Amino acid sequence: MDGITDTAYRQIVKEIFDKYNTDKNRELLLFTEFVSSDGYVHNFDWIKNHLIYEKKEKPLICQIFGSNLQKLVFTAQEIDKNYDFDAIELNIGCPAPKIMRLWAGSALMIDKENTLEIIKTLSKAVKKPFTIKTRAGINEQDKEKQKEFIIKASEFCSIISIHARTLKQEHSGDTDIDFVLDIKNKVHPNCKIIFNGWITQEKLEDKKFMGKINKLDWLMIGQAAIWNPWIFVDYKPTWEEKKETILKHLQLNIKYKWERTWVIEFRKFIGTYTKWLDNASKYRVEFMKVDNFKDFKKIIDEI
């Protein structure tokens, strides 16, 4: 998730997973924020922050986006050569208008034949495993064509993550797990399938839902993890543990960027970290007034 899954947040998630995971069959696979191929080619000094990582975050997949084949190939090859990621992924699912105006993200689902050629070319251009993230189609009418597209793409991908909603749905409405299960039975045997979309704590505790998920290879949790990095493990933290995590998360961000910049940007996290507190809105107002770590910590200590 752009603006969310940077190195600081990934380190927080990995640390919690390593400390509290008790399921030997459970593995954690992390993804970078998505990296613009246009940005990589024309404004690398701006985009390089998206590529910062620590070895302890691995396994880690770097996700790129764009629509110009030449720029995508250049970006993928440069990342392949200069960074130790475990795979390179092309985003074919982001519904944000600013991304689609570039004919990237979900817009790549429109001309499926051309996008299939992009996938084929990128998979051959890099030495690392190549993966994609996509959706269940543009709309309900497009689902069957999208299935065919994904099945063809699986010949060139080691992993395909599927957000089981259409572009028209964006991030609302029911996910179609049967769409993903049907694809799982038809893709290339070497291609792993990841289910994504509307994964909440309640869903993880739903035996019927998880019974279906267990027929797939992986489960991807996105938005539900923004306020809850513990969602990947069977552990419910105390408020004191949450406070410790909040402060460590902010300190990690400050390590990689200017203090004032990240204290202000961190407001997007503090709203979700504290959403279940009594008087949460009161504290959020207080957080909006601070621009340094000392004052931020003072508010946290008072809660």
C-alpha positions in Angstrom: 0.0 0.0 0.0 1.5 3.3 -1.1 2.4 5.5 1.8 1.8 2.7 4.3 4.0 -0.3 3.7 7.3 1.5 3.9 10.4 -0.1 5.6 9.4 1.2 9.0 6.0 -0.4 9.0 7.3 -3.6 7.4 9.9 -3.9 10.2 7.2 -3.4 12.8 5.0 -6.2 11.2 8.0 -8.5 10.9 9.1 -8.0 14.5 5.6 -8.8 15.8 5.3 -11.8 13.6 8.7 -13.2 14.6 7.9 -12.7 18.3 4.3 -13.9 18.5 3.7 -16.3 15.7 3.2 -19.9 17.0 2.0 -21.5 13.8 4.9 -23.4 12.2 3.0 -23.6 8.9 2.5 -19.8 8.8 4.9 -17.7 6.8 5.1 -13.9 6.3 5.7 -12.4 2.9 6.0 -8.6 2.7 5.6 -6.2 -0.2 7.1 -2.7 -0.8 5.1 0.4 -1.6 4.6 0.4 -5.3 7.3 2.0 -7.3 6.6 4.2 -10.4 8.6 3.2 -13.5 8.2 6.8 -14.7 9.5 8.0 -11.4 12.4 5.6 -11.4 13.5 6.7 -14.9 12.9 10.5 -14.6 13.1 11.3 -10.8 15.0 8.6 -9.0 16.0 10.8 -6.1 12.3 11.1 -5.2 11.5 7.4 -5.8 14.5 5.9 -4.0 12.9 6.2 -0.6 10.3 3.6 -1.8 13.2 1.1 -2.2 14.7 1.4 1.3 14.6 -1.9 3.1 16.5 -3.9 5.8 17.5 -7.6 5.3 15.4 -8.6 8.3 12.2 -7.8 6.3 12.9 -10.6 3.8 11.2 -12.4 2.1 10.2 -9.1 0.4 8.7 -8.4 -3.0 9.2 -5.1 -4.8 6.1 -3.9 -6.6 6.3 -1.6 -9.6 3.7 0.1 -11.7 3.5 1.9 -15.1 2.3 1.4 -18.7 5.3 2.2 -20.9 7.0 -1.1 -21.7 10.5 0.4 -22.2 10.4 2.2 -18.8 9.0 -0.9 -17.0 11.7 -3.1 -18.4 14.4 -0.6 -17.5 13.0 -0.2 -13.9 12.6 -3.9 -13.4 16.1 -4.7 -14.7 17.7 -2.0 -12.6 15.9 -3.2 -9.4 16.8 -6.8 -10.3 20.5 -5.9 -10.6 20.9 -3.4 -7.7 18.5 -4.6 -5.0 18.2 -7.9 -3.1 14.4 -8.3 -3.3 13.0 -11.8 -3.6 10.8 -11.0 -6.6 9.6 -8.2 -8.7 5.8 -7.6 -9.1 3.8 -5.6 -11.6 0.7 -3.9 -10.2 -2.4 -4.5 -12.5 -5.0 -3.7 -9.8 -4.7 -0.3 -8.3 -8.1 1.6 -8.9 -6.8 5.1 -7.9 -7.8 7.6 -10.6 -4.4 9.2 -10.6 -2.8 5.8 -11.4 -5.3 4.9 -14.0 -4.9 8.2 -15.8 -1.4 7.0 -16.5 -2.9 3.8 -18.0 -1.3 1.9 -15.2 -2.7 -0.2 -12.3 -6.3 -1.4 -13.1 -6.2 0.3 -16.5 -3.9 -2.5 -17.7 -6.9 -4.8 -17.5 -8.6 -3.0 -20.4 -6.2 -4.2 -23.2 -5.5 -7.6 -21.9 -3.6 -8.9 -24.9 -1.1 -5.9 -24.7 -0.8 -6.4 -20.9 -0.1 -10.1 -21.5 2.8 -9.1 -23.7 4.1 -6.7 -21.0 4.0 -9.6 -18.5 5.7 -12.0 -20.9 8.5 -9.4 -21.6 9.1 -8.4 -18.0 9.2 -12.0 -16.8 12.0 -12.7 -19.4 13.8 -9.4 -18.6 14.6 -10.2 -15.0 16.5 -13.0 -13.2 14.4 -12.8 -10.1 10.9 -14.5 -9.9 8.2 -12.3 -11.5 4.8 -11.8 -10.0 1.6 -9.7 -10.6 -1.2 -8.3 -8.6 -4.6 -7.9 -10.3 -8.3 -7.9 -9.7 -11.4 -10.0 -10.6 -11.9 -7.9 -13.7 -13.2 -4.5 -14.8 -16.8 -5.3 -13.9 -19.1 -8.4 -13.6 -19.3 -8.8 -17.3 -15.5 -8.9 -17.6 -14.9 -11.7 -15.1 -14.7 -14.6 -17.6 -12.2 -12.7 -19.8 -10.2 -11.8 -16.8 -10.1 -15.4 -15.8 -8.7 -16.3 -19.2 -6.2 -13.5 -18.9 -4.9 -14.6 -15.4 -4.7 -18.2 -16.5 -2.5 -17.2 -19.5 -0.4 -14.9 -17.4 0.3 -17.7 -14.9 2.7 -19.3 -17.5 5.0 -16.3 -16.8 4.4 -15.7 -13.1 5.6 -17.4 -10.0 2.8 -15.7 -7.9 -0.4 -14.0 -8.8 -2.2 -12.0 -6.1 -5.9 -11.5 -6.9 -8.0 -8.8 -5.2 -11.3 -10.6 -5.5 -13.3 -7.5 -6.4 -13.8 -5.8 -9.7 -12.5 -2.4 -10.6 -16.1 -1.1 -10.5 -16.3 -2.2 -6.9 -13.0 -0.7 -5.9 -12.7 -1.4 -2.1 -16.4 -2.0 -1.3 -18.8 -4.8 -1.6 -18.4 -8.6 -1.4 -15.3 -10.4 -2.5 -15.7 -13.3 -4.9 -13.6 -16.1 -3.4 -15.1 -18.7 -5.8 -13.6 -16.7 -8.7 -10.2 -17.1 -7.2 -10.7 -20.8 -6.3 -11.8 -21.6 -9.9 -8.6 -19.9 -11.2 -6.4 -21.8 -8.8 -7.6 -25.1 -10.4 -6.6 -23.9 -13.9 -3.4 -21.9 -13.6 0.1 -23.2 -14.4 1.2 -25.6 -11.6 4.3 -23.5 -10.8 2.2 -20.4 -10.1 1.0 -19.7 -6.6 -2.3 -17.9 -6.0 -2.8 -15.3 -3.3 -6.3 -14.2 -2.2 -6.8 -10.5 -1.3 -9.7 -8.3 -0.4 -11.8 -7.5 2.7 -9.7 -9.6 5.1 -10.8 -8.7 8.6 -10.2 -10.3 12.0 -13.8 -11.6 11.8 -13.1 -13.2 8.5 -9.9 -14.9 9.9 -12.1 -16.4 12.6 -14.8 -17.6 10.1 -14.1 -21.4 9.7 -16.2 -21.6 6.5 -14.3 -18.8 4.9 -10.9 -20.0 6.1 -11.8 -23.5 4.8 -11.9 -22.0 1.3 -8.8 -19.9 1.8 -6.8 -23.0 2.8 -7.3 -24.4 -0.7 -5.2 -21.5 -2.0 -1.5 -20.8 -1.5 -1.5 -17.5 0.5 -3.7 -14.9 2.0 -2.9 -11.2 1.6 -4.0 -8.7 4.3 -3.9 -5.1 3.3 -6.1 -2.3 4.8 -7.0 -4.3 7.9 -3.3 -4.3 8.9 -2.9 -0.5 8.8 -4.1 -0.1 12.4 -3.4 -3.6 13.5 0.1 -5.1 12.7 -0.9 -7.9 15.1 -3.5 -9.2 12.7 -0.9 -11.6 11.2 -0.5 -13.5 14.5 -2.9 -15.0 17.1 -2.1 -12.4 19.7 -4.0 -9.5 21.2 -1.7 -6.8 22.6 -2.4 -4.7 25.7 -2.7 -0.9 25.4 0.8 -0.6 26.9 2.2 -2.9 24.2 0.4 -0.8 21.6 1.9 2.4 22.9 5.3 0.9 22.7 4.7 -0.2 19.1 3.3 3.3 18.1 6.4 5.0 19.5 8.8 2.5 17.9 7.0 2.8 14.6 7.3 6.6 14.6 11.0 6.5 15.7 11.7 4.1 12.7 10.1 6.5 10.3 12.1 9.4 11.7 15.2 7.4 11.2 14.6 7.4 7.4 13.1 10.9 7.0 13.0 14.3 8.7 11.4 14.3 12.2 8.8 17.1 11.5 7.8 15.5 8.2 7.1 12.1 9.8 5.5 13.3 12.9 3.0 15.1 10.7 2.6 12.2 8.2 2.2 9.7 11.1 -1.2 11.2 11.8 -2.6 8.7 9.2 -1.5 5.9 11.5 -2.4 7.4 14.8 -6.0 7.7 13.8 -6.3 4.0 13.2 -4.0 2.9 16.0 -6.3 4.7 18.5 -9.7 4.2 16.8 -11.0 1.8 19.5 -10.0 4.1 22.5 -12.5 6.0 24.6 -12.3 9.7 23.7 -10.2 8.7 20.6 -11.4 11.8 18.7 -10.2 14.0 21.5 -6.7 12.5 21.3 -6.6 12.8 17.5 -7.2 16.5 17.8 -4.2 16.7 20.2 -2.0 14.8 17.8 -2.9 17.2 15.0 -1.2 20.0 17.0 2.2 18.4 17.4 5.2 18.3 15.0 8.0 16.7 17.0 8.6 13.4 18.7 8.8 14.8 22.3 5.3 16.3 22.2 3.9 13.3 20.4 5.3 11.0 23.1 3.9 13.2 25.8 0.4 12.7 24.5 0.9 8.9 24.2 2.2 8.7 27.8 -0.9 10.5 29.0 -3.4 8.1 27.4 
